[in-house]
């Protein structure tokens, strides 16, 4: 994780909450850096670049048109994010960590949550899906439902119906879900959605920190 864009300089980060941003397939960290102005005060965002090359752009793992993926590649990408996160948390005094993922980045964010559910305060998934993983599913449902915001357009042509149904089923069984739809938004991030994401983060991260999870962030 050598390419990271931060929403705040290093001297302004101590004492804030870390929001890790994961972009979609065939883009890079700049696509989510444009969301920085919408992040509530008290939160520092870090937009990471995926390690999987997609032409001149980037992703997290190889993805076919049906949104199928190789489990080993998904877990390898997750391990790389955790390596970066562990080093970052060891060197910075953040109060906690949340995740935000768009499209394939939502699949990555959810995989990270499934691997270390005690690590994250909340997750935001935008126009994405949950990657299938039979191994992780054996240990589910997750022990503690984490607040999860899921935003999408019902007519998003990129995320097929089977993926939507599977995602909805998993989120309802494993998270404290807030689901919103935005007609006409397409496979994108809209202004109304950003407003709701900001409200979600204010409620679950800024206004109501969860000290009961404090000792589990190592």
FENPETA-V639249 format. One line per field, one symbol per residue. ss: DSSP state (h for helix, s for strand, l for the rest). psi: psi as a letter, one per 40 degrees, with the letter a starting at -180 (. if undefined). Layout:
BEGIN
ss = ???
psi = ???
END
This chain:
BEGIN
ss = lllssslllhhhllllssssssllllsllhhhhllhhhllllsssssslllsssllssslllllllllllhhhhhhhhhhhhhhhhhhhhhlllllsssssslhhhhhhhhhhhhlhhhllssssslllllllhhhhllllllllsssssssllllllllhhhhhhhhhhhhhhssssssslllllllllhhhhhhhhhhhhhhhhllllhhhhhhll
psi = gehhhieiideedheihhhhhhiihfaadddedeedeehiiehhihhihiehhgbeaiadihhidefiihddddddddddddddddddddeigieahiihhhbddddddddddddgdedhdihhhhfaihhhgdddddeiiidhhhhhhhiihdehedhiddddddddddddeeighhhiighedagahidddddddddddddedddgigeeedeee.
END
